[in-house]
């Protein structure tokens, strides 16, 4: 995902949830409460990788979703 974003000149901040407890807690708060993650939670998956847009305005999980956004 990082490579794709870089190759397409998309500005992003990369956060590794294993770097700190704070990063993990921030991710889990979104993952455990947001509707976008409902199917992921039901399937017992984590929900990574994902792209969060504008501090949680939207979450994207698939590269084709990101490609569609870039083309706009």
mmCIF file of the N, C-alpha and C atoms, coordinates in Angstrom:
data_MODEL
# 
_entry.id   MODEL 
# 
loop_
_atom_site.group_PDB 
_atom_site.id 
_atom_site.type_symbol 
_atom_site.label_atom_id 
_atom_site.label_alt_id 
_atom_site.label_comp_id 
_atom_site.label_asym_id 
_atom_site.label_entity_id 
_atom_site.label_seq_id 
_atom_site.pdbx_PDB_ins_code 
_atom_site.Cartn_x 
_atom_site.Cartn_y 
_atom_site.Cartn_z 
_atom_site.occupancy 
_atom_site.B_iso_or_equiv 
_atom_site.pdbx_formal_charge 
_atom_site.auth_seq_id 
_atom_site.auth_comp_id 
_atom_site.auth_asym_id 
_atom_site.auth_atom_id 
_atom_site.pdbx_PDB_model_num 
ATOM 1   N N  . UNK A 1 1  ? 0.827   -1.184  0.000   1.00 0.00 ? 1  UNK A N  1 
ATOM 2   C CA . UNK A 1 1  ? 0.000   0.000   0.000   1.00 0.00 ? 1  UNK A CA 1 
ATOM 3   C C  . UNK A 1 1  ? 0.878   1.256   0.000   1.00 0.00 ? 1  UNK A C  1 
ATOM 4   N N  . UNK A 1 2  ? 1.905   1.282   0.855   1.00 0.00 ? 2  UNK A N  1 
ATOM 5   C CA . UNK A 1 2  ? 2.789   2.453   0.901   1.00 0.00 ? 2  UNK A CA 1 
ATOM 6   C C  . UNK A 1 2  ? 3.425   2.705   -0.453  1.00 0.00 ? 2  UNK A C  1 
ATOM 7   N N  . UNK A 1 3  ? 3.852   1.621   -1.102  1.00 0.00 ? 3  UNK A N  1 
ATOM 8   C CA . UNK A 1 3  ? 4.514   1.761   -2.393  1.00 0.00 ? 3  UNK A CA 1 
ATOM 9   C C  . UNK A 1 3  ? 3.563   2.350   -3.426  1.00 0.00 ? 3  UNK A C  1 
ATOM 10  N N  . UNK A 1 4  ? 2.322   1.866   -3.424  1.00 0.00 ? 4  UNK A N  1 
ATOM 11  C CA . UNK A 1 4  ? 1.337   2.366   -4.367  1.00 0.00 ? 4  UNK A CA 1 
ATOM 12  C C  . UNK A 1 4  ? 1.094   3.850   -4.154  1.00 0.00 ? 4  UNK A C  1 
ATOM 13  N N  . UNK A 1 5  ? 0.923   4.277   -2.910  1.00 0.00 ? 5  UNK A N  1 
ATOM 14  C CA . UNK A 1 5  ? 0.683   5.683   -2.615  1.00 0.00 ? 5  UNK A CA 1 
ATOM 15  C C  . UNK A 1 5  ? 1.871   6.541   -3.048  1.00 0.00 ? 5  UNK A C  1 
ATOM 16  N N  . UNK A 1 6  ? 3.067   6.084   -2.745  1.00 0.00 ? 6  UNK A N  1 
ATOM 17  C CA . UNK A 1 6  ? 4.274   6.833   -3.126  1.00 0.00 ? 6  UNK A CA 1 
ATOM 18  C C  . UNK A 1 6  ? 4.407   6.946   -4.639  1.00 0.00 ? 6  UNK A C  1 
ATOM 19  N N  . UNK A 1 7  ? 4.174   5.843   -5.336  1.00 0.00 ? 7  UNK A N  1 
ATOM 20  C CA . UNK A 1 7  ? 4.292   5.835   -6.795  1.00 0.00 ? 7  UNK A CA 1 
ATOM 21  C C  . UNK A 1 7  ? 3.291   6.775   -7.460  1.00 0.00 ? 7  UNK A C  1 
ATOM 22  N N  . UNK A 1 8  ? 2.191   7.040   -6.773  1.00 0.00 ? 8  UNK A N  1 
ATOM 23  C CA . UNK A 1 8  ? 1.156   7.906   -7.333  1.00 0.00 ? 8  UNK A CA 1 
ATOM 24  C C  . UNK A 1 8  ? 1.171   9.300   -6.718  1.00 0.00 ? 8  UNK A C  1 
ATOM 25  N N  . UNK A 1 9  ? 2.277   9.647   -6.078  1.00 0.00 ? 9  UNK A N  1 
ATOM 26  C CA . UNK A 1 9  ? 2.482   10.976  -5.503  1.00 0.00 ? 9  UNK A CA 1 
ATOM 27  C C  . UNK A 1 9  ? 1.368   11.404  -4.550  1.00 0.00 ? 9  UNK A C  1 
ATOM 28  N N  . UNK A 1 10 ? 0.873   10.444  -3.766  1.00 0.00 ? 10 UNK A N  1 
ATOM 29  C CA . UNK A 1 10 ? -0.148  10.733  -2.766  1.00 0.00 ? 10 UNK A CA 1 
ATOM 30  C C  . UNK A 1 10 ? 0.562   11.036  -1.448  1.00 0.00 ? 10 UNK A C  1 
ATOM 31  N N  . UNK A 1 11 ? 0.270   12.203  -0.889  1.00 0.00 ? 11 UNK A N  1 
ATOM 32  C CA . UNK A 1 11 ? 0.860   12.547  0.406   1.00 0.00 ? 11 UNK A CA 1 
ATOM 33  C C  . UNK A 1 11 ? 0.170   11.732  1.486   1.00 0.00 ? 11 UNK A C  1 
ATOM 34  N N  . UNK A 1 12 ? 0.963   11.127  2.367   1.00 0.00 ? 12 UNK A N  1 
ATOM 35  C CA . UNK A 1 12 ? 0.396   10.326  3.433   1.00 0.00 ? 12 UNK A CA 1 
ATOM 36  C C  . UNK A 1 12 ? 1.346   10.268  4.614   1.00 0.00 ? 12 UNK A C  1 
ATOM 37  N N  . UNK A 1 13 ? 0.782   9.932   5.748   1.00 0.00 ? 13 UNK A N  1 
ATOM 38  C CA . UNK A 1 13 ? 1.562   9.676   6.953   1.00 0.00 ? 13 UNK A CA 1 
ATOM 39  C C  . UNK A 1 13 ? 1.376   8.202   7.268   1.00 0.00 ? 13 UNK A C  1 
ATOM 40  N N  . UNK A 1 14 ? 2.474   7.485   7.373   1.00 0.00 ? 14 UNK A N  1 
ATOM 41  C CA . UNK A 1 14 ? 2.420   6.055   7.642   1.00 0.00 ? 14 UNK A CA 1 
ATOM 42  C C  . UNK A 1 14 ? 2.551   5.831   9.140   1.00 0.00 ? 14 UNK A C  1 
ATOM 43  N N  . UNK A 1 15 ? 1.601   5.110   9.706   1.00 0.00 ? 15 UNK A N  1 
ATOM 44  C CA . UNK A 1 15 ? 1.679   4.753   11.116  1.00 0.00 ? 15 UNK A CA 1 
ATOM 45  C C  . UNK A 1 15 ? 1.669   3.238   11.247  1.00 0.00 ? 15 UNK A C  1 
ATOM 46  N N  . UNK A 1 16 ? 2.631   2.733   11.964  1.00 0.00 ? 16 UNK A N  1 
ATOM 47  C CA . UNK A 1 16 ? 2.714   1.304   12.240  1.00 0.00 ? 16 UNK A CA 1 
ATOM 48  C C  . UNK A 1 16 ? 2.114   1.087   13.623  1.00 0.00 ? 16 UNK A C  1 
ATOM 49  N N  . UNK A 1 17 ? 1.043   0.302   13.697  1.00 0.00 ? 17 UNK A N  1 
ATOM 50  C CA . UNK A 1 17 ? 0.374   0.127   14.995  1.00 0.00 ? 17 UNK A CA 1 
ATOM 51  C C  . UNK A 1 17 ? 1.232   -0.640  15.989  1.00 0.00 ? 17 UNK A C  1 
ATOM 52  N N  . UNK A 1 18 ? 2.313   -1.269  15.520  1.00 0.00 ? 18 UNK A N  1 
ATOM 53  C CA . UNK A 1 18 ? 3.191   -1.982  16.447  1.00 0.00 ? 18 UNK A CA 1 
ATOM 54  C C  . UNK A 1 18 ? 4.293   -1.095  17.004  1.00 0.00 ? 18 UNK A C  1 
ATOM 55  N N  . UNK A 1 19 ? 4.379   0.143   16.517  1.00 0.00 ? 19 UNK A N  1 
ATOM 56  C CA . UNK A 1 19 ? 5.411   1.071   17.002  1.00 0.00 ? 19 UNK A CA 1 
ATOM 57  C C  . UNK A 1 19 ? 5.157   1.548   18.421  1.00 0.00 ? 19 UNK A C  1 
ATOM 58  N N  . UNK A 1 20 ? 3.883   1.735   18.753  1.00 0.00 ? 20 UNK A N  1 
ATOM 59  C CA . UNK A 1 20 ? 3.582   2.241   20.093  1.00 0.00 ? 20 UNK A CA 1 
ATOM 60  C C  . UNK A 1 20 ? 2.179   1.825   20.508  1.00 0.00 ? 20 UNK A C  1 
ATOM 61  N N  . UNK A 1 21 ? 1.964   1.802   21.793  1.00 0.00 ? 21 UNK A N  1 
ATOM 62  C CA . UNK A 1 21 ? 0.643   1.492   22.323  1.00 0.00 ? 21 UNK A CA 1 
ATOM 63  C C  . UNK A 1 21 ? -0.359  2.558   21.888  1.00 0.00 ? 21 UNK A C  1 
ATOM 64  N N  . UNK A 1 22 ? 0.072   3.812   21.802  1.00 0.00 ? 22 UNK A N  1 
ATOM 65  C CA . UNK A 1 22 ? -0.810  4.896   21.372  1.00 0.00 ? 22 UNK A CA 1 
ATOM 66  C C  . UNK A 1 22 ? -1.324  4.659   19.960  1.00 0.00 ? 22 UNK A C  1 
ATOM 67  N N  . UNK A 1 23 ? -0.434  4.287   19.034  1.00 0.00 ? 23 UNK A N  1 
ATOM 68  C CA . UNK A 1 23 ? -0.861  4.001   17.659  1.00 0.00 ? 23 UNK A CA 1 
ATOM 69  C C  . UNK A 1 23 ? -1.869  2.854   17.627  1.00 0.00 ? 23 UNK A C  1 
ATOM 70  N N  . UNK A 1 24 ? -1.611  1.809   18.399  1.00 0.00 ? 24 UNK A N  1 
ATOM 71  C CA . UNK A 1 24 ? -2.519  0.669   18.443  1.00 0.00 ? 24 UNK A CA 1 
ATOM 72  C C  . UNK A 1 24 ? -3.877  1.080   19.003  1.00 0.00 ? 24 UNK A C  1 
ATOM 73  N N  . UNK A 1 25 ? -3.887  1.831   20.076  1.00 0.00 ? 25 UNK A N  1 
ATOM 74  C CA . UNK A 1 25 ? -5.140  2.259   20.691  1.00 0.00 ? 25 UNK A CA 1 
ATOM 75  C C  . UNK A 1 25 ? -5.962  3.149   19.754  1.00 0.00 ? 25 UNK A C  1 
ATOM 76  N N  . UNK A 1 26 ? -5.299  4.041   19.040  1.00 0.00 ? 26 UNK A N  1 
ATOM 77  C CA . UNK A 1 26 ? -6.001  4.905   18.086  1.00 0.00 ? 26 UNK A CA 1 
ATOM 78  C C  . UNK A 1 26 ? -6.662  4.076   16.992  1.00 0.00 ? 26 UNK A C  1 
ATOM 79  N N  . UNK A 1 27 ? -5.909  3.113   16.463  1.00 0.00 ? 27 UNK A N  1 
ATOM 80  C CA . UNK A 1 27 ? -6.470  2.254   15.415  1.00 0.00 ? 27 UNK A CA 1 
ATOM 81  C C  . UNK A 1 27 ? -7.644  1.446   15.950  1.00 0.00 ? 27 UNK A C  1 
ATOM 82  N N  . UNK A 1 28 ? -7.480  0.821   17.101  1.00 0.00 ? 28 UNK A N  1 
ATOM 83  C CA . UNK A 1 28 ? -8.538  -0.023  17.656  1.00 0.00 ? 28 UNK A CA 1 
ATOM 84  C C  . UNK A 1 28 ? -9.804  0.762   17.962  1.00 0.00 ? 28 UNK A C  1 
ATOM 85  N N  . UNK A 1 29 ? -9.665  2.019   18.365  1.00 0.00 ? 29 UNK A N  1 
ATOM 86  C CA . UNK A 1 29 ? -10.845 2.844   18.617  1.00 0.00 ? 29 UNK A CA 1 
ATOM 87  C C  . UNK A 1 29 ? -11.679 2.971   17.344  1.00 0.00 ? 29 UNK A C  1 
ATOM 88  N N  . UNK A 1 30 ? -11.018 3.243   16.225  1.00 0.00 ? 30 UNK A N  1 
ATOM 89  C CA . UNK A 1 30 ? -11.731 3.333   14.946  1.00 0.00 ? 30 UNK A CA 1 
ATOM 90  C C  . UNK A 1 30 ? -12.266 1.963   14.541  1.00 0.00 ? 30 UNK A C  1 
ATOM 91  N N  . UNK A 1 31 ? -11.416 0.959   14.617  1.00 0.00 ? 31 UNK A N  1 
ATOM 92  C CA . UNK A 1 31 ? -11.778 -0.386  14.164  1.00 0.00 ? 31 UNK A CA 1 
ATOM 93  C C  . UNK A 1 31 ? -12.973 -0.942  14.957  1.00 0.00 ? 31 UNK A C  1 
ATOM 94  N N  . UNK A 1 32 ? -13.028 -0.650  16.227  1.00 0.00 ? 32 UNK A N  1 
ATOM 95  C CA . UNK A 1 32 ? -14.078 -1.222  17.069  1.00 0.00 ? 32 UNK A CA 1 
ATOM 96  C C  . UNK A 1 32 ? -15.386 -0.441  17.045  1.00 0.00 ? 32 UNK A C  1 
ATOM 97  N N  . UNK A 1 33 ? -15.386 0.772   16.485  1.00 0.00 ? 33 UNK A N  1 
ATOM 98  C CA . UNK A 1 33 ? -16.591 1.594   16.537  1.00 0.00 ? 33 UNK A CA 1 
ATOM 99  C C  . UNK A 1 33 ? -17.139 2.022   15.180  1.00 0.00 ? 33 UNK A C  1 
ATOM 100 N N  . UNK A 1 34 ? -16.354 1.948   14.144  1.00 0.00 ? 34 UNK A N  1 
ATOM 101 C CA . UNK A 1 34 ? -16.777 2.461   12.837  1.00 0.00 ? 34 UNK A CA 1 
ATOM 102 C C  . UNK A 1 34 ? -17.503 1.396   12.019  1.00 0.00 ? 34 UNK A C  1 
ATOM 103 N N  . UNK A 1 35 ? -18.558 1.828   11.328  1.00 0.00 ? 35 UNK A N  1 
ATOM 104 C CA . UNK A 1 35 ? -19.365 0.931   10.500  1.00 0.00 ? 35 UNK A CA 1 
ATOM 105 C C  . UNK A 1 35 ? -18.549 0.307   9.369   1.00 0.00 ? 35 UNK A C  1 
ATOM 106 N N  . UNK A 1 36 ? -17.563 1.038   8.864   1.00 0.00 ? 36 UNK A N  1 
ATOM 107 C CA . UNK A 1 36 ? -16.752 0.524   7.756   1.00 0.00 ? 36 UNK A CA 1 
ATOM 108 C C  . UNK A 1 36 ? -16.044 -0.776  8.119   1.00 0.00 ? 36 UNK A C  1 
ATOM 109 N N  . UNK A 1 37 ? -15.807 -0.990  9.396   1.00 0.00 ? 37 UNK A N  1 
ATOM 110 C CA . UNK A 1 37 ? -15.083 -2.172  9.855   1.00 0.00 ? 37 UNK A CA 1 
ATOM 111 C C  . UNK A 1 37 ? -16.012 -3.316  10.263  1.00 0.00 ? 37 UNK A C  1 
ATOM 112 N N  . UNK A 1 38 ? -17.325 -3.117  10.162  1.00 0.00 ? 38 UNK A N  1 
ATOM 113 C CA . UNK A 1 38 ? -18.271 -4.124  10.661  1.00 0.00 ? 38 UNK A CA 1 
ATOM 114 C C  . UNK A 1 38 ? -18.059 -5.501  10.036  1.00 0.00 ? 38 UNK A C  1 
ATOM 115 N N  . UNK A 1 39 ? -17.996 -5.567  8.724   1.00 0.00 ? 39 UNK A N  1 
ATOM 116 C CA . UNK A 1 39 ? -17.807 -6.859  8.051   1.00 0.00 ? 39 UNK A CA 1 
ATOM 117 C C  . UNK A 1 39 ? -16.452 -7.469  8.397   1.00 0.00 ? 39 UNK A C  1 
ATOM 118 N N  . UNK A 1 40 ? -15.462 -6.625  8.546   1.00 0.00 ? 40 UNK A N  1 
ATOM 119 C CA . UNK A 1 40 ? -14.117 -7.085  8.908   1.00 0.00 ? 40 UNK A CA 1 
ATOM 120 C C  . UNK A 1 40 ? -14.141 -7.703  10.302  1.00 0.00 ? 40 UNK A C  1 
ATOM 121 N N  . UNK A 1 41 ? -14.802 -7.025  11.239  1.00 0.00 ? 41 UNK A N  1 
ATOM 122 C CA . UNK A 1 41 ? -14.914 -7.567  12.601  1.00 0.00 ? 41 UNK A CA 1 
ATOM 123 C C  . UNK A 1 41 ? -15.667 -8.890  12.592  1.00 0.00 ? 41 UNK A C  1 
ATOM 124 N N  . UNK A 1 42 ? -16.775 -8.949  11.860  1.00 0.00 ? 42 UNK A N  1 
ATOM 125 C CA . UNK A 1 42 ? -17.568 -10.182 11.799  1.00 0.00 ? 42 UNK A CA 1 
ATOM 126 C C  . UNK A 1 42 ? -16.761 -11.353 11.257  1.00 0.00 ? 42 UNK A C  1 
ATOM 127 N N  . UNK A 1 43 ? -15.869 -11.058 10.322  1.00 0.00 ? 43 UNK A N  1 
ATOM 128 C CA . UNK A 1 43 ? -15.042 -12.104 9.715   1.00 0.00 ? 43 UNK A CA 1 
ATOM 129 C C  . UNK A 1 43 ? -13.844 -12.465 10.593  1.00 0.00 ? 43 UNK A C  1 
ATOM 130 N N  . UNK A 1 44 ? -13.673 -11.756 11.710  1.00 0.00 ? 44 UNK A N  1 
ATOM 131 C CA . UNK A 1 44 ? -12.546 -12.038 12.604  1.00 0.00 ? 44 UNK A CA 1 
ATOM 132 C C  . UNK A 1 44 ? -11.216 -11.533 12.078  1.00 0.00 ? 44 UNK A C  1 
ATOM 133 N N  . UNK A 1 45 ? -11.286 -10.567 11.155  1.00 0.00 ? 45 UNK A N  1 
ATOM 134 C CA . UNK A 1 45 ? -10.053 -10.001 10.591  1.00 0.00 ? 45 UNK A CA 1 
ATOM 135 C C  . UNK A 1 45 ? -9.686  -8.725  11.328  1.00 0.00 ? 45 UNK A C  1 
ATOM 136 N N  . UNK A 1 46 ? -8.485  -8.237  11.110  1.00 0.00 ? 46 UNK A N  1 
ATOM 137 C CA . UNK A 1 46 ? -7.993  -7.048  11.800  1.00 0.00 ? 46 UNK A CA 1 
ATOM 138 C C  . UNK A 1 46 ? -8.414  -5.761  11.102  1.00 0.00 ? 46 UNK A C  1 
ATOM 139 N N  . UNK A 1 47 ? -8.341  -5.728  9.785   1.00 0.00 ? 47 UNK A N  1 
ATOM 140 C CA . UNK A 1 47 ? -8.692  -4.517  9.043   1.00 0.00 ? 47 UNK A CA 1 
ATOM 141 C C  . UNK A 1 47 ? -7.494  -3.749  8.556   1.00 0.00 ? 47 UNK A C  1 
ATOM 142 N N  . UNK A 1 48 ? -6.384  -4.444  8.423   1.00 0.00 ? 48 UNK A N  1 
ATOM 143 C CA . UNK A 1 48 ? -5.161  -3.819  7.929   1.00 0.00 ? 48 UNK A CA 1 
ATOM 144 C C  . UNK A 1 48 ? -4.708  -4.526  6.673   1.00 0.00 ? 48 UNK A C  1 
ATOM 145 N N  . UNK A 1 49 ? -4.116  -3.850  5.737   1.00 0.00 ? 49 UNK A N  1 
ATOM 146 C CA . UNK A 1 49 ? -3.865  -2.416  5.744   1.00 0.00 ? 49 UNK A CA 1 
ATOM 147 C C  . UNK A 1 49 ? -5.145  -1.648  5.446   1.00 0.00 ? 49 UNK A C  1 
ATOM 148 N N  . UNK A 1 50 ? -5.143  -0.413  5.851   1.00 0.00 ? 50 UNK A N  1 
ATOM 149 C CA . UNK A 1 50 ? -6.241  0.480   5.516   1.00 0.00 ? 50 UNK A CA 1 
ATOM 150 C C  . UNK A 1 50 ? -5.680  1.895   5.382   1.00 0.00 ? 50 UNK A C  1 
ATOM 151 N N  . UNK A 1 51 ? -6.438  2.721   4.694   1.00 0.00 ? 51 UNK A N  1 
ATOM 152 C CA . UNK A 1 51 ? -6.073  4.117   4.529   1.00 0.00 ? 51 UNK A CA 1 
ATOM 153 C C  . UNK A 1 51 ? -7.175  4.943   5.193   1.00 0.00 ? 51 UNK A C  1 
ATOM 154 N N  . UNK A 1 52 ? -6.777  5.786   6.130   1.00 0.00 ? 52 UNK A N  1 
ATOM 155 C CA . UNK A 1 52 ? -7.712  6.676   6.788   1.00 0.00 ? 52 UNK A CA 1 
ATOM 156 C C  . UNK A 1 52 ? -7.565  8.048   6.141   1.00 0.00 ? 52 UNK A C  1 
ATOM 157 N N  . UNK A 1 53 ? -8.678  8.632   5.753   1.00 0.00 ? 53 UNK A N  1 
ATOM 158 C CA . UNK A 1 53 ? -8.665  9.934   5.092   1.00 0.00 ? 53 UNK A CA 1 
ATOM 159 C C  . UNK A 1 53 ? -9.171  10.983  6.069   1.00 0.00 ? 53 UNK A C  1 
ATOM 160 N N  . UNK A 1 54 ? -8.410  12.067  6.167   1.00 0.00 ? 54 UNK A N  1 
ATOM 161 C CA . UNK A 1 54 ? -8.801  13.229  6.973   1.00 0.00 ? 54 UNK A CA 1 
ATOM 162 C C  . UNK A 1 54 ? -9.215  12.874  8.400   1.00 0.00 ? 54 UNK A C  1 
ATOM 163 N N  . UNK A 1 55 ? -8.328  12.258  9.110   1.00 0.00 ? 55 UNK A N  1 
ATOM 164 C CA . UNK A 1 55 ? -8.531  11.946  10.541  1.00 0.00 ? 55 UNK A CA 1 
ATOM 165 C C  . UNK A 1 55 ? -9.803  11.161  10.808  1.00 0.00 ? 55 UNK A C  1 
ATOM 166 N N  . UNK A 1 56 ? -10.125 10.231  9.914   1.00 0.00 ? 56 UNK A N  1 
ATOM 167 C CA . UNK A 1 56 ? -11.249 9.341   10.135  1.00 0.00 ? 56 UNK A CA 1 
ATOM 168 C C  . UNK A 1 56 ? -12.504 9.668   9.368   1.00 0.00 ? 56 UNK A C  1 
ATOM 169 N N  . UNK A 1 57 ? -12.411 10.587  8.435   1.00 0.00 ? 57 UNK A N  1 
ATOM 170 C CA . UNK A 1 57 ? -13.584 10.931  7.625   1.00 0.00 ? 57 UNK A CA 1 
ATOM 171 C C  . UNK A 1 57 ? -14.040 9.734   6.793   1.00 0.00 ? 57 UNK A C  1 
ATOM 172 N N  . UNK A 1 58 ? -13.082 8.967   6.317   1.00 0.00 ? 58 UNK A N  1 
ATOM 173 C CA . UNK A 1 58 ? -13.369 7.804   5.478   1.00 0.00 ? 58 UNK A CA 1 
ATOM 174 C C  . UNK A 1 58 ? -12.228 6.808   5.624   1.00 0.00 ? 58 UNK A C  1 
ATOM 175 N N  . UNK A 1 59 ? -12.547 5.517   5.464   1.00 0.00 ? 59 UNK A N  1 
ATOM 176 C CA . UNK A 1 59 ? -11.544 4.466   5.492   1.00 0.00 ? 59 UNK A CA 1 
ATOM 177 C C  . UNK A 1 59 ? -11.622 3.680   4.195   1.00 0.00 ? 59 UNK A C  1 
ATOM 178 N N  . UNK A 1 60 ? -10.470 3.384   3.626   1.00 0.00 ? 60 UNK A N  1 
ATOM 179 C CA . UNK A 1 60 ? -10.394 2.591   2.400   1.00 0.00 ? 60 UNK A CA 1 
ATOM 180 C C  . UNK A 1 60 ? -9.548  1.357   2.692   1.00 0.00 ? 60 UNK A C  1 
ATOM 181 N N  . UNK A 1 61 ? -9.960  0.231   2.126   1.00 0.00 ? 61 UNK A N  1 
ATOM 182 C CA . UNK A 1 61 ? -9.282  -1.035  2.406   1.00 0.00 ? 61 UNK A CA 1 
ATOM 183 C C  . UNK A 1 61 ? -8.672  -1.685  1.174   1.00 0.00 ? 61 UNK A C  1 
ATOM 184 N N  . UNK A 1 62 ? -9.179  -1.334  0.021   1.00 0.00 ? 62 UNK A N  1 
ATOM 185 C CA . UNK A 1 62 ? -8.733  -1.978  -1.210  1.00 0.00 ? 62 UNK A CA 1 
ATOM 186 C C  . UNK A 1 62 ? -8.029  -0.976  -2.112  1.00 0.00 ? 62 UNK A C  1 
ATOM 187 N N  . UNK A 1 63 ? -7.030  -1.450  -2.816  1.00 0.00 ? 63 UNK A N  1 
ATOM 188 C CA . UNK A 1 63 ? -6.268  -0.574  -3.706  1.00 0.00 ? 63 UNK A CA 1 
ATOM 189 C C  . UNK A 1 63 ? -7.165  0.035   -4.780  1.00 0.00 ? 63 UNK A C  1 
ATOM 190 N N  . UNK A 1 64 ? -8.147  -0.713  -5.268  1.00 0.00 ? 64 UNK A N  1 
ATOM 191 C CA . UNK A 1 64 ? -9.023  -0.163  -6.318  1.00 0.00 ? 64 UNK A CA 1 
ATOM 192 C C  . UNK A 1 64 ? -9.854  1.009   -5.795  1.00 0.00 ? 64 UNK A C  1 
ATOM 193 N N  . UNK A 1 65 ? -10.181 1.025   -4.497  1.00 0.00 ? 65 UNK A N  1 
ATOM 194 C CA . UNK A 1 65 ? -10.887 2.163   -3.911  1.00 0.00 ? 65 UNK A CA 1 
ATOM 195 C C  . UNK A 1 65 ? -9.991  3.402   -3.915  1.00 0.00 ? 65 UNK A C  1 
ATOM 196 N N  . UNK A 1 66 ? -8.741  3.195   -3.615  1.00 0.00 ? 66 UNK A N  1 
ATOM 197 C CA . UNK A 1 66 ? -7.776  4.300   -3.594  1.00 0.00 ? 66 UNK A CA 1 
ATOM 198 C C  . UNK A 1 66 ? -7.528  4.799   -5.006  1.00 0.00 ? 66 UNK A C  1 
ATOM 199 N N  . UNK A 1 67 ? -7.410  3.882   -5.950  1.00 0.00 ? 67 UNK A N  1 
ATOM 200 C CA . UNK A 1 67 ? -7.225  4.274   -7.353  1.00 0.00 ? 67 UNK A CA 1 
ATOM 201 C C  . UNK A 1 67 ? -8.382  5.134   -7.835  1.00 0.00 ? 67 UNK A C  1 
ATOM 202 N N  . UNK A 1 68 ? -9.600  4.759   -7.484  1.00 0.00 ? 68 UNK A N  1 
ATOM 203 C CA . UNK A 1 68 ? -10.776 5.536   -7.895  1.00 0.00 ? 68 UNK A CA 1 
ATOM 204 C C  . UNK A 1 68 ? -10.744 6.925   -7.287  1.00 0.00 ? 68 UNK A C  1 
ATOM 205 N N  . UNK A 1 69 ? -10.305 7.041   -6.058  1.00 0.00 ? 69 UNK A N  1 
ATOM 206 C CA . UNK A 1 69 ? -10.211 8.340   -5.388  1.00 0.00 ? 69 UNK A CA 1 
ATOM 207 C C  . UNK A 1 69 ? -9.136  9.216   -6.039  1.00 0.00 ? 69 UNK A C  1 
ATOM 208 N N  . UNK A 1 70 ? -8.025  8.627   -6.411  1.00 0.00 ? 70 UNK A N  1 
ATOM 209 C CA . UNK A 1 70 ? -6.924  9.366   -7.037  1.00 0.00 ? 70 UNK A CA 1 
ATOM 210 C C  . UNK A 1 70 ? -7.364  9.926   -8.393  1.00 0.00 ? 70 UNK A C  1 
ATOM 211 N N  . UNK A 1 71 ? -8.159  9.170   -9.115  1.00 0.00 ? 71 UNK A N  1 
ATOM 212 C CA . UNK A 1 71 ? -8.574  9.582   -10.458 1.00 0.00 ? 71 UNK A CA 1 
ATOM 213 C C  . UNK A 1 71 ? -9.581  10.713  -10.449 1.00 0.00 ? 71 UNK A C  1 
ATOM 214 N N  . UNK A 1 72 ? -10.193 11.007  -9.302  1.00 0.00 ? 72 UNK A N  1 
ATOM 215 C CA . UNK A 1 72 ? -11.186 12.083  -9.221  1.00 0.00 ? 72 UNK A CA 1 
ATOM 216 C C  . UNK A 1 72 ? -10.564 13.431  -9.394  1.00 0.00 ? 72 UNK A C  1 
# 
